[in-house]
Structures are given as structure tokens and as C-alpha cells.
């Protein structure tokens, strides 16, 4: 998300039922400053009207997903985004599940649907395209 900020890319942040399971950990939420948090109770973000409205307002059709739980919220969101015609990438080293087997199952299921599985560095360098851009050094410091 910090790289998205540097590159002036839109980002959407959701939080699953904070009243019941607690807010996003401070270590993660601290870096989300400019992105408002959309609270949800549905597992798929696409079933939350505020998320869909915010997504449509970005005008983007290529989506990069990070988050938890890989096999539940991430999977269901990716599947729904594909059905809506979006091109979806899930960042394998930026998603997680409490049980490692569930993460693998979620990634495998997404891949079977046609979701591209990528890594943080793959996604970032695809967005940058060149080391000659002014943001390169700033982003390089983040990923080293």
C-alpha cells in the first residue's frame, strides 16, 4: 500500500467486522493513512455496496489483491471480481491465513479460476516499468 501511495494509485481498504473481531492491527493500519477503511460483514468485498461504489469510482479494471484470510475473504473477493469482468492479481506473499494449508488452498483455487498469482516485487516492478522513473529509489528503499 505504501508503494501505491508513492505511485499515486488508488487503493481500497476493507476491515472485516471490527466490532466483533477487533480492528485491523496497528502495525498494518498505520500505513493506510490516505485510504479510508470500508467496514464489511460479507466475506467478499464485492458484496459490500460501499466497496463496489468506491471501486467503480476508481475507473480501474485491473485489481491487485492483498489481505487475509486467503481462503475466505481474498478468495471470494477475487472470484467475484473475475465474474464482474476485472483482471485480478493476488499477491502471494501479501496474503495470509491462520493455517498455512488454507493459504495454499485459497491460492490454488484462485489460480484455477484464472486469477494471476504474483509477488510483491513482481507487482511493484510491473507498476514501475523502469528504474529511470523518479519513484524508483523511494520504492527500492521500501522493498530492500
N, C-alpha and C positions, 0 to 999 in steps of 0.2 A: 504494500500500500504506500510505503514511503517513496518507492520508485514511481508509482502512479502520480503522486503529488509533484515530484520533480518534473515529470513529463507532461504535467497538466492534463492528465487523463481522468475522465470521470470514474468514480468508484462508488459502489453501493455497499453498505454495511447493514447486516441484519443481526438481531440478537434473539435467541430462542427463549421465550417465556421468562424474562428476568425476574418477575415477581415470584415465580415458583422455584426456579433453579439457580437464581442469582445472576448478577450482571456479568458481563464479559470481564475476564481477569484484567486487572490494571496494567499488567505488562503488555497486553495486547491492545487494549483500548487507548492507551496513551498516544500511540502513533496514528490515531484515526481522526485527529482534530478537525480537519475541514470537511469530513464526511459525516453527515447526520446518520444516526443509528435508527433503523426501522425495526421496531419490535414486531415479533410474529409468534403465532401459536402453531401455524401449519409447518410441516416438515419441509415441503418445497416452498422456496421463496416465491415461486410463481403463483402460488395460491393466496398470496397476500396482496390485496389491491394496491396498497401504497407502494409496494416494491415494483409491481408492474407499471404503475404510473411513472415512477422515478426512472425505471429502465427505459421506457418509451421516450421520456424526455431527453435522454442522453443521445438519442438518434443512432446509437451503435447497434451493429448486428453481429459483432464478434465479441464473445464474452470469455473472460478468464476467471475461473472459479478457484477460490481458496476457502478453507474453513474446516469445520467439524460438524458432525460426525460424518465421515466419508461415506459410509454405507447407508446413511439415513438422509440427512438434510442435503448433503452435497450431491449424492446420487439422484435423489428425487428432483432437486432443482435442475441438475444437468439434463435429466430425461425430459422434464417439462420444457426447458429452453429449446432443446432439439425439436420437440414437437411443434413449437411455435416458430420454427424456422431459423433460429440463431445458430451460428457457428460457435461451438463450445470447446474450450480447452480447460482441463483440470490440472492444477499444478501439484504433482505427486508429492513433492517434498514440502508443500504448504497446506496439506490436508492431513487430518488425523482422526483416529478412532481410539477409544479406550482399550480395545483389543486389537492387536496388530493383524490378526486374521480377518477381522471385519474391514479394516482399511483395504487389504488386498482384494477382498470380495467386492467392495464398493468400486475400486479402480477397475477390476476386471469386468464388472457389469457395465460400467460406463464405456469402457473401450469397446465392448461387444455392441453397444448401441451406436457407436460412431463418434463418441467424444474423443478428442485428441488428448492424450496424456503427455504432459510436458514437465519440465522442471523450472525452478525459479530462474536459474541462469539462462536456460533456453528461452523462456518467455521474455526476460529482460533484454537480452541481446537481440531478439527479433524485433522488439519495440524500438530499440536504439538504432538498429541497422548499420551504424558506423561509429568508430571511435573518434571520428572528427566532429561529432556534434558536441555542443557546449555542455550538455548534461552528463557526458560520459564519465568524466573524472569524479563528479559528485556521486554518481551511482556506483562506480567502481569501489569507492570507499565503503559503501554500504554492504556490498557483497563479499568483500575480502575478509 
